[in-house]
Amino acid sequence: MKNFLKPIVMSFMLLTSMSTFAQTEDVIIPGEILDKAKEFVSALNLTDAKKKSAVEMTVAVHMVKVRDRHNQHPASTVPEGINPVTGNKLTELDRQIIADSAMPAIVHQHLMNGLNNNLSPEQVEIILDKYTIGKVAFTMQGYKAIVPDLTADEEAKILVFLKQAREQAVDYKNMKEISAIFEIYKTKSEQLLNNNGRSWRALYSAYTKKIKEEKAKKAKESNQN
């Protein structure tokens, strides 16, 4: 039978350092999740086999915990209601995020401890980017395109927001939820620009108008050729 159909039962000890253990727990890690964790870690090109295995297990156990939380607490477990900020009715996505966000904080702490105790800060960022398919860099690139005169201070503050979004988003199971978490911090970033005397709405409108004009120009040139 194919490897991804074979659950791998592992007694996993989460490392808080290379020589001491903080917690022991039995976790069933399906083959496809272990493969995904190994894929993430392979981007680091680690040569220390012990460290590589520790990071793979840290990521795999976290993935299982996130999956289980999501699957065991569907949106239906959160009562229908309204968003107290907007007054709008909670969407199914809103309710799923609320359910998933109640996952015990220790799950996230174990992930970050396992990564930070075995990897450099730069390597930790690579793993977090794997979880979120590089949304920090992609989103920052978008801000730079929309705001050509973005200052160094604005860029630095927006980057802080996006990295906060990335670390929070790793605790959610799918891209819809991950994108929704990033939207929270994108709103903060856009408010920052507004507070600095810019109009995010005007900037975004001008950018989309420019893109449409460029596409129309290319289409016209293509038809003429």
C-alpha positions as CSV (number, residue, x, y, z in Angstrom):
1,M,0.0,0.0,0.0
2,K,1.3,3.5,-0.8
3,N,3.2,5.3,1.9
4,F,0.7,8.1,2.2
5,L,-2.0,5.6,3.2
6,K,0.0,4.2,6.0
7,P,-0.4,6.0,9.3
8,I,2.9,6.2,11.2
9,V,2.5,5.8,14.9
10,M,5.3,7.7,16.7
11,S,6.0,8.4,20.3
12,F,7.1,12.0,19.9
13,M,9.2,13.9,22.4
14,L,9.1,17.6,21.7
15,L,12.6,19.0,22.1
16,T,13.1,22.3,24.0
17,S,16.8,21.9,23.4
18,M,19.0,19.4,21.7
19,S,19.6,17.6,25.0
20,T,16.4,17.9,27.1
21,F,12.8,17.1,26.6
22,A,9.8,19.2,27.7
23,Q,6.9,16.9,26.8
24,T,6.2,13.4,25.7
25,E,3.0,12.6,23.8
26,D,1.8,9.8,21.5
27,V,0.8,11.2,18.2
28,I,-0.5,9.4,15.1
29,I,1.2,11.0,12.1
30,P,-0.2,10.0,8.7
31,G,2.3,9.5,6.0
32,E,1.1,12.4,3.9
33,I,1.6,14.8,6.8
34,L,5.0,13.5,7.6
35,D,5.9,13.8,3.9
36,K,4.7,17.5,3.9
37,A,6.7,18.2,7.0
38,K,9.8,16.7,5.4
39,E,9.2,18.8,2.3
40,F,9.1,22.0,4.4
41,V,12.3,21.1,6.2
42,S,14.2,20.0,3.1
43,A,14.3,23.7,2.0
44,L,16.7,24.2,4.9
45,N,19.3,21.7,3.6
46,L,20.2,20.7,7.2
47,T,23.2,18.5,7.5
48,D,22.7,17.6,11.2
49,A,20.5,14.4,11.0
50,K,19.4,14.7,14.6
51,K,18.4,18.4,14.2
52,K,16.7,17.6,10.9
53,S,14.6,14.8,12.5
54,A,13.7,17.0,15.5
55,V,12.4,19.8,13.2
56,E,10.5,17.4,11.0
57,M,8.8,15.9,14.0
58,T,8.0,19.3,15.5
59,V,6.4,20.4,12.3
60,A,4.5,17.1,11.7
61,V,3.0,17.1,15.2
62,H,1.9,20.7,14.9
63,M,0.2,19.9,11.5
64,V,-1.6,17.0,13.1
65,K,-2.8,19.1,16.0
66,V,-4.0,21.9,13.7
67,R,-5.8,19.3,11.5
68,D,-7.4,17.6,14.5
69,R,-8.6,20.9,16.0
70,H,-10.1,21.9,12.7
71,N,-11.8,18.6,12.0
72,Q,-13.1,18.1,15.5
73,H,-14.5,21.7,15.8
74,P,-16.4,22.6,12.6
75,A,-18.0,26.0,12.1
76,S,-21.3,24.5,13.3
77,T,-19.9,24.4,16.9
78,V,-19.9,28.2,17.0
79,P,-23.4,29.7,17.3
80,E,-24.7,31.9,14.6
81,G,-24.4,35.6,15.5
82,I,-23.0,38.9,14.5
83,N,-19.6,40.4,14.3
84,P,-19.6,42.9,17.2
85,V,-17.4,45.3,15.3
86,T,-19.2,45.4,11.9
87,G,-22.7,44.2,13.0
88,N,-22.6,41.8,10.0
89,K,-23.8,38.2,10.4
90,L,-20.9,35.8,11.0
91,T,-20.1,33.9,7.9
92,E,-19.2,30.2,8.0
93,L,-15.6,31.2,7.5
94,D,-15.8,33.6,10.5
95,R,-17.3,30.8,12.7
96,Q,-14.6,28.3,11.6
97,I,-11.8,30.8,12.4
98,I,-13.4,31.4,15.8
99,A,-13.5,27.6,16.5
100,D,-10.0,27.1,15.3
101,S,-8.6,30.1,17.2
102,A,-9.6,28.4,20.5
103,M,-7.0,25.8,20.0
104,P,-4.8,25.6,23.2
105,A,-1.9,28.1,22.9
106,I,0.5,25.4,24.0
107,V,0.3,23.9,20.5
108,H,1.7,27.0,18.9
109,Q,4.3,27.4,21.7
110,H,5.5,23.8,21.1
111,L,6.0,24.6,17.4
112,M,7.9,27.8,18.0
113,N,10.0,26.3,20.8
114,G,10.9,23.4,18.6
115,L,11.8,25.6,15.7
116,N,13.7,28.3,17.7
117,N,15.7,25.7,19.7
118,N,17.0,24.0,16.6
119,L,17.1,26.6,13.9
120,S,18.4,30.1,13.2
121,P,15.9,33.0,13.0
122,E,16.3,33.0,9.2
123,Q,15.6,29.3,9.1
124,V,12.5,29.6,11.3
125,E,11.2,32.2,8.8
126,I,11.7,29.8,5.9
127,I,9.5,27.2,7.7
128,L,6.8,29.8,8.5
129,D,6.9,30.9,4.9
130,K,6.3,27.3,3.8
131,Y,3.2,27.1,5.9
132,T,1.8,30.3,4.4
133,I,3.1,29.9,0.8
134,G,5.3,33.0,1.0
135,K,2.4,35.5,1.6
136,V,4.7,37.9,3.5
137,A,6.9,38.6,0.5
138,F,4.0,38.5,-2.0
139,T,1.9,40.9,0.0
140,M,4.8,43.3,0.6
141,Q,5.5,43.3,-3.1
142,G,1.9,44.3,-3.6
143,Y,2.2,47.2,-1.2
144,K,5.4,48.5,-3.0
145,A,3.6,48.3,-6.3
146,I,0.5,50.2,-5.0
147,V,2.5,52.7,-3.0
148,P,5.7,53.5,-5.1
149,D,7.0,56.0,-2.6
150,L,6.5,53.8,0.4
151,T,9.0,55.0,3.0
152,A,11.5,52.8,4.8
153,D,9.7,53.4,8.1
154,E,6.3,52.4,6.6
155,E,7.8,49.3,5.0
156,A,9.4,48.2,8.3
157,K,6.2,48.6,10.2
158,I,4.1,46.9,7.5
159,L,6.6,44.0,7.5
160,V,6.1,43.6,11.3
161,F,2.4,43.3,10.7
162,L,2.8,40.8,8.0
163,K,5.2,38.7,10.1
164,Q,2.7,38.7,12.9
165,A,0.1,37.5,10.5
166,R,2.3,34.8,9.3
167,E,3.0,33.4,12.7
168,Q,-0.6,33.5,13.7
169,A,-1.8,32.0,10.4
170,V,0.3,28.8,10.8
171,D,-2.3,27.5,13.3
172,Y,-5.1,27.4,10.6
173,K,-5.7,24.4,8.4
174,N,-6.5,25.9,4.9
175,M,-5.6,28.8,2.7
176,K,-9.0,30.5,3.1
177,E,-8.4,30.8,6.8
178,I,-4.8,31.8,6.4
179,S,-5.8,34.5,3.9
180,A,-8.4,35.8,6.4
181,I,-5.8,36.1,9.1
182,F,-3.6,38.1,6.7
183,E,-6.5,40.4,6.0
184,I,-6.6,41.4,9.6
185,Y,-3.0,42.6,9.4
186,K,-3.4,44.1,5.9
187,T,-6.2,46.2,7.4
188,K,-3.8,47.4,10.1
189,S,-1.2,48.2,7.4
190,E,-3.6,50.2,5.3
191,Q,-4.7,52.1,8.4
192,L,-1.1,52.9,9.1
193,L,-0.8,54.4,5.6
194,N,-4.0,56.4,6.1
195,N,-2.7,57.7,9.4
196,N,0.4,58.9,7.6
197,G,-1.7,61.2,5.5
198,R,-2.2,58.8,2.5
199,S,-5.5,57.6,1.2
200,W,-5.3,53.8,0.8
201,R,-8.6,53.8,-1.2
202,A,-7.2,56.4,-3.6
203,L,-3.9,54.6,-4.0
204,Y,-5.5,51.3,-4.7
205,S,-8.0,52.8,-7.1
206,A,-5.1,54.5,-9.0
207,Y,-3.2,51.2,-9.1
208,T,-6.1,49.2,-10.5
209,K,-6.8,51.9,-13.1
210,K,-3.2,51.8,-14.2
211,I,-3.2,48.0,-14.5
212,K,-6.4,48.0,-16.6
213,E,-5.0,50.7,-18.9
214,E,-1.8,48.7,-19.3
215,K,-3.8,45.5,-20.2
216,A,-6.0,47.4,-22.6
217,K,-2.9,48.9,-24.3
218,K,-1.2,45.4,-24.6
219,A,-4.5,44.0,-26.0
220,K,-4.7,46.8,-28.6
221,E,-1.1,46.4,-29.6
222,S,-1.6,42.6,-29.9
223,N,-4.6,43.1,-32.2
224,Q,-2.7,45.5,-34.4
225,N,0.2,42.9,-34.9
